[in-house]
Amino acid sequence: MAEPNHMSLELPGAQNGAHPSSENGTAPALPDEGRRYAQIIGWGYAVPEKVITNQDLEQIVETSDEWIRTRTGIEERRVAADPKETTATLATTAARRALEVADLHPSKLDLIICSTSSPEHIFPSTASIVQDAIGAVNAGAFDLSAACSGFVYALSMARGHILAGDAEYVLVLGAETLSRVVDWTDRNTCVLFGDGAGAVLIAASQVPGGIIATELGSDGSGADLLTIPAGGSAMPASLETVSSGNHFIKMDGKAVFRFATRVMADATKSVLERAGLTPEDVDLVIPHQANLRIVQNSVLKQLKVPEDKVFVNLQKYGNTSTASIPIALCEAIQAGKVKPGDKLVFVGFGAGLTWAACAIQWSVPTEAAATDWWKNTRRQAGYQAAAARSMWRRAVRWVYHVWPTDPESGALPGDEGIKEPETAVNGVRHSEE
């Protein structure tokens, strides 16, 4: 694990010595000695270049631009058309951008959590692939599965690790390539989903604020309402599961709609109560970008949050599942909708059935820090070094696999006097000699 770097008044990302809460004429919040807070200090996102519009879908399935707009609010979505563009590559790009905003070296990361419903593989984790790609040599990494609620679940876990003192920097990713598991002949689902990735960097701080409360929930009795039936232990892949389309997303749209409109409002109320806030205190709500009518019937009507305090960008990206909230956060920051001192709510719902919300007191500047050519060059060199390190380790494993060994000792020719690497069995380290 990276050496602890306890922050006080100046957070990474608060360049030029500016205190995170000193803008807009408000008095700076003083550090609370002995307490830790989980602050968002970096953010970034990535989406594929390929755009599929509603008009494009009219050529594929029986639908229309008007039908899609009036029922979902979606106008277009991004799709990973290049086979080399995957959940891990999108997540890696988003991660690098978040680290750049925070001006943090990847080696200082303690943990990487990737929330995804369309991972690179069942295992290894997508988070481990990202960890290798960015050169986060001191970070643990794992994937989290909570469908579209997953990003907020991951924020809650990151906050827990930081408040417990187990981590100083946690990278949280939400990444999806749902176009790979969408049935493009099913107009009820293919019009909804898109691809993308978002990342935020969470840091330990003594400055009050950051992620101040979370609310997580699940109702497994609705597990069959939104699911990919095949591919797991209940229905292993076979010719029959492939031919019947059971590896595609299946959804009971009406049931999910009813669930979402209720739980989005309830989860927001609960997390605000935990944080000691009211809907009137909130400066911006960033909901899961699934369906405009869900947002309207939950956040706007039930909570009576003004429309100008709810950020929506689903018209451009569709439902990117667990990536939707971090992508929307990045665009909200770009649009000047987030500033130090603001109180934010992230709220989502998804398969499981699951729901999650978190309340955030934003405490860092949102202006992009100026970077010189030398810093950019060093950063790119670091990523190239990470790639070279990965290739070298793969090459060493290959040599150990194919090189002939001494049948008696198991040692490679010329390895006399060289200690063999150790392995771990049930947590106990053993020499391979």
Protein Blocks (a to p, Z undefined) as FASTA:
>chain_A
ZZddddfkbcghiaghiafklgghiacddddehiacdddfbdcddddfbdcdfklmmmmm
gcdfklmmmmnopabdcddfblklcfklmmmmmmmmmmmmnopafklpfbdcdddfbdfb
fbdcfklmmmmmnopakbccddddehjmlmmmmmmmmmmmmmnopafbdcddddddfklm
ccfkbmklmmmpccddddddddddfbeedjfbdcddddfklmmmpccfbhpamlgcdfkl
mmnopmbccddfklmmmmmmmmmmmmmmmmmmmnopafklpmbdcdddfbfklmmmmmmm
mnopafklcccfklmnopnhjmmmmmmmmmmmmnopacehiacddddddehiacdddddd
dfbdfbdcdddfklmmmmmmmmmmmmmmmmmmmmmmmmmmmpccdfklopaehigoiacd
dddeehiacdfZZ
